[in-house]
Amino acid sequence: MKNLILIRHGKSSWEVPMHDKDRGLTCKGVQDAHDVSTVVKDFIPKVFTLMSSSAKRTVDTALIFAQNFSYPLDSIIYKDDLYTFDEIVLENFIKSCGDTFESLILFCHNGAITDFVNKFGDQMIQNVPTAGFVHLNFDTNQWRTIKKGKILKTVFPKNLK
């Protein structure tokens, strides 16, 4: 069995003109990340590997979740390949992961997340919102062979209000 948790970065700021990769979280983005991570911490696998896009907003979101999961911050793996909005790039990244990783938690970007979840999940999700959490399970022992999986849990900030 392979477990995959996809988490979209928290709401980011567009107020200051800067490169997309350098945008940080808004106050709402920080709060939503805390709220969602607090709710889901009892639903995550006991052992997992946490990886994040190298974009500032995903790094910041991953740090909040890691702290609330009591995950060592220096164990987060940052990958430029996760800075993508394209589902195919995300799919190729996931399928190239080593099979020693039983459970992955990936912090990445939309377009890619929603499209991946709709391609590989058993439920349609209109849009994975900022700070959205989707847990999928695949009946395989190899990432490269993942096919249709089962969505075990979704948590979106608007459902916590």
Contacts in CASP RR format, 6 or more apart in sequence:
PFRMAT RR
TARGET T0000
AUTHOR 0000-0000-0000
METHOD contacts of the structure
MODEL  1
MKNLILIRHGKSSWEVPMHDKDRGLTCKGVQDAHDVSTVVKDFIPKVFTL
MSSSAKRTVDTALIFAQNFSYPLDSIIYKDDLYTFDEIVLENFIKSCGDT
FESLILFCHNGAITDFVNKFGDQMIQNVPTAGFVHLNFDTNQWRTIKKGK
ILKTVFPKNLK
1 102 0 8 1.000
1 137 0 8 1.000
1 138 0 8 1.000
1 139 0 8 1.000
1 140 0 8 1.000
1 141 0 8 1.000
2 102 0 8 1.000
2 103 0 8 1.000
2 104 0 8 1.000
2 137 0 8 1.000
2 138 0 8 1.000
2 140 0 8 1.000
2 141 0 8 1.000
2 142 0 8 1.000
2 143 0 8 1.000
2 146 0 8 1.000
3 45 0 8 1.000
3 48 0 8 1.000
3 102 0 8 1.000
3 103 0 8 1.000
3 104 0 8 1.000
3 135 0 8 1.000
3 136 0 8 1.000
3 137 0 8 1.000
3 138 0 8 1.000
3 152 0 8 1.000
4 94 0 8 1.000
4 103 0 8 1.000
4 104 0 8 1.000
4 106 0 8 1.000
4 135 0 8 1.000
4 136 0 8 1.000
4 137 0 8 1.000
4 138 0 8 1.000
4 146 0 8 1.000
5 44 0 8 1.000
5 48 0 8 1.000
5 103 0 8 1.000
5 104 0 8 1.000
5 105 0 8 1.000
5 106 0 8 1.000
5 133 0 8 1.000
5 134 0 8 1.000
5 135 0 8 1.000
5 136 0 8 1.000
6 106 0 8 1.000
6 108 0 8 1.000
6 113 0 8 1.000
6 116 0 8 1.000
6 117 0 8 1.000
6 128 0 8 1.000
6 133 0 8 1.000
6 134 0 8 1.000
6 136 0 8 1.000
7 36 0 8 1.000
7 61 0 8 1.000
7 62 0 8 1.000
7 65 0 8 1.000
7 105 0 8 1.000
7 106 0 8 1.000
7 107 0 8 1.000
7 108 0 8 1.000
7 131 0 8 1.000
7 132 0 8 1.000
7 133 0 8 1.000
7 134 0 8 1.000
8 107 0 8 1.000
8 108 0 8 1.000
8 109 0 8 1.000
8 110 0 8 1.000
8 113 0 8 1.000
8 128 0 8 1.000
8 129 0 8 1.000
8 130 0 8 1.000
8 131 0 8 1.000
8 132 0 8 1.000
9 25 0 8 1.000
9 53 0 8 1.000
9 55 0 8 1.000
9 57 0 8 1.000
9 58 0 8 1.000
9 60 0 8 1.000
9 61 0 8 1.000
9 107 0 8 1.000
9 108 0 8 1.000
9 109 0 8 1.000
9 130 0 8 1.000
9 131 0 8 1.000
10 25 0 8 1.000
10 29 0 8 1.000
10 30 0 8 1.000
10 32 0 8 1.000
10 33 0 8 1.000
10 57 0 8 1.000
10 60 0 8 1.000
10 61 0 8 1.000
10 130 0 8 1.000
10 131 0 8 1.000
11 25 0 8 1.000
11 26 0 8 1.000
11 28 0 8 1.000
11 29 0 8 1.000
11 32 0 8 1.000
11 130 0 8 1.000
11 131 0 8 1.000
12 23 0 8 1.000
12 24 0 8 1.000
12 25 0 8 1.000
12 26 0 8 1.000
12 29 0 8 1.000
12 57 0 8 1.000
12 130 0 8 1.000
13 23 0 8 1.000
13 24 0 8 1.000
13 25 0 8 1.000
13 26 0 8 1.000
14 23 0 8 1.000
20 55 0 8 1.000
21 54 0 8 1.000
21 55 0 8 1.000
21 56 0 8 1.000
21 83 0 8 1.000
22 55 0 8 1.000
22 56 0 8 1.000
23 55 0 8 1.000
23 56 0 8 1.000
23 57 0 8 1.000
24 56 0 8 1.000
24 57 0 8 1.000
24 60 0 8 1.000
25 33 0 8 1.000
25 57 0 8 1.000
25 60 0 8 1.000
25 61 0 8 1.000
29 61 0 8 1.000
29 130 0 8 1.000
29 131 0 8 1.000
30 60 0 8 1.000
30 64 0 8 1.000
32 130 0 8 1.000
32 131 0 8 1.000
32 157 0 8 1.000
33 60 0 8 1.000
33 61 0 8 1.000
33 64 0 8 1.000
33 65 0 8 1.000
33 131 0 8 1.000
34 64 0 8 1.000
34 68 0 8 1.000
35 131 0 8 1.000
35 157 0 8 1.000
35 160 0 8 1.000
36 65 0 8 1.000
36 131 0 8 1.000
36 132 0 8 1.000
36 133 0 8 1.000
36 155 0 8 1.000
36 156 0 8 1.000
36 157 0 8 1.000
36 160 0 8 1.000
37 64 0 8 1.000
37 65 0 8 1.000
37 68 0 8 1.000
37 69 0 8 1.000
38 68 0 8 1.000
39 155 0 8 1.000
39 160 0 8 1.000
40 133 0 8 1.000
40 135 0 8 1.000
40 153 0 8 1.000
40 155 0 8 1.000
41 68 0 8 1.000
41 69 0 8 1.000
43 135 0 8 1.000
43 152 0 8 1.000
43 153 0 8 1.000
44 69 0 8 1.000
44 103 0 8 1.000
44 105 0 8 1.000
44 135 0 8 1.000
45 102 0 8 1.000
45 103 0 8 1.000
47 102 0 8 1.000
47 103 0 8 1.000
48 102 0 8 1.000
48 103 0 8 1.000
48 104 0 8 1.000
48 105 0 8 1.000
49 77 0 8 1.000
49 101 0 8 1.000
49 103 0 8 1.000
49 104 0 8 1.000
49 105 0 8 1.000
50 62 0 8 1.000
50 65 0 8 1.000
50 66 0 8 1.000
50 69 0 8 1.000
50 71 0 8 1.000
50 75 0 8 1.000
50 76 0 8 1.000
50 77 0 8 1.000
50 105 0 8 1.000
50 107 0 8 1.000
51 76 0 8 1.000
51 77 0 8 1.000
51 78 0 8 1.000
51 79 0 8 1.000
51 82 0 8 1.000
51 104 0 8 1.000
51 105 0 8 1.000
51 106 0 8 1.000
51 107 0 8 1.000
52 58 0 8 1.000
52 59 0 8 1.000
52 61 0 8 1.000
52 62 0 8 1.000
52 76 0 8 1.000
52 77 0 8 1.000
52 78 0 8 1.000
52 79 0 8 1.000
52 82 0 8 1.000
52 106 0 8 1.000
52 107 0 8 1.000
52 108 0 8 1.000
53 59 0 8 1.000
53 78 0 8 1.000
53 79 0 8 1.000
53 80 0 8 1.000
53 82 0 8 1.000
53 83 0 8 1.000
53 84 0 8 1.000
53 107 0 8 1.000
53 108 0 8 1.000
53 109 0 8 1.000
54 78 0 8 1.000
54 79 0 8 1.000
54 80 0 8 1.000
54 82 0 8 1.000
54 83 0 8 1.000
55 83 0 8 1.000
55 109 0 8 1.000
58 82 0 8 1.000
58 83 0 8 1.000
58 107 0 8 1.000
58 108 0 8 1.000
58 109 0 8 1.000
59 78 0 8 1.000
59 107 0 8 1.000
61 107 0 8 1.000
61 131 0 8 1.000
62 76 0 8 1.000
62 107 0 8 1.000
63 73 0 8 1.000
63 76 0 8 1.000
65 71 0 8 1.000
65 105 0 8 1.000
65 107 0 8 1.000
66 72 0 8 1.000
66 73 0 8 1.000
66 76 0 8 1.000
67 73 0 8 1.000
79 93 0 8 1.000
81 89 0 8 1.000
81 93 0 8 1.000
82 90 0 8 1.000
82 93 0 8 1.000
82 106 0 8 1.000
82 107 0 8 1.000
82 108 0 8 1.000
82 109 0 8 1.000
83 108 0 8 1.000
83 109 0 8 1.000
84 90 0 8 1.000
84 93 0 8 1.000
84 108 0 8 1.000
84 109 0 8 1.000
84 112 0 8 1.000
85 109 0 8 1.000
85 110 0 8 1.000
85 111 0 8 1.000
85 112 0 8 1.000
86 111 0 8 1.000
86 112 0 8 1.000
87 111 0 8 1.000
87 112 0 8 1.000
87 115 0 8 1.000
87 116 0 8 1.000
87 119 0 8 1.000
89 112 0 8 1.000
90 108 0 8 1.000
90 112 0 8 1.000
90 113 0 8 1.000
90 115 0 8 1.000
90 116 0 8 1.000
91 116 0 8 1.000
91 119 0 8 1.000
91 120 0 8 1.000
94 104 0 8 1.000
94 106 0 8 1.000
94 116 0 8 1.000
94 143 0 8 1.000
94 146 0 8 1.000
95 143 0 8 1.000
95 144 0 8 1.000
95 146 0 8 1.000
96 143 0 8 1.000
96 144 0 8 1.000
97 104 0 8 1.000
97 143 0 8 1.000
98 143 0 8 1.000
99 141 0 8 1.000
99 142 0 8 1.000
99 143 0 8 1.000
101 143 0 8 1.000
110 127 0 8 1.000
110 128 0 8 1.000
110 130 0 8 1.000
113 128 0 8 1.000
113 134 0 8 1.000
114 125 0 8 1.000
114 126 0 8 1.000
114 127 0 8 1.000
114 128 0 8 1.000
117 125 0 8 1.000
117 128 0 8 1.000
117 134 0 8 1.000
117 136 0 8 1.000
117 151 0 8 1.000
118 124 0 8 1.000
118 125 0 8 1.000
120 136 0 8 1.000
120 138 0 8 1.000
120 146 0 8 1.000
120 147 0 8 1.000
120 148 0 8 1.000
120 149 0 8 1.000
121 136 0 8 1.000
121 148 0 8 1.000
121 149 0 8 1.000
121 150 0 8 1.000
121 151 0 8 1.000
122 148 0 8 1.000
122 149 0 8 1.000
122 150 0 8 1.000
122 151 0 8 1.000
123 151 0 8 1.000
125 134 0 8 1.000
125 151 0 8 1.000
125 154 0 8 1.000
128 134 0 8 1.000
128 156 0 8 1.000
129 156 0 8 1.000
129 157 0 8 1.000
129 158 0 8 1.000
130 157 0 8 1.000
131 156 0 8 1.000
131 157 0 8 1.000
132 154 0 8 1.000
132 155 0 8 1.000
132 156 0 8 1.000
132 157 0 8 1.000
133 153 0 8 1.000
133 154 0 8 1.000
133 155 0 8 1.000
133 156 0 8 1.000
134 151 0 8 1.000
134 153 0 8 1.000
134 154 0 8 1.000
135 151 0 8 1.000
135 152 0 8 1.000
135 153 0 8 1.000
135 154 0 8 1.000
136 149 0 8 1.000
136 150 0 8 1.000
136 151 0 8 1.000
136 152 0 8 1.000
137 149 0 8 1.000
137 150 0 8 1.000
137 152 0 8 1.000
138 146 0 8 1.000
138 147 0 8 1.000
138 149 0 8 1.000
139 149 0 8 1.000
140 146 0 8 1.000
140 147 0 8 1.000
END
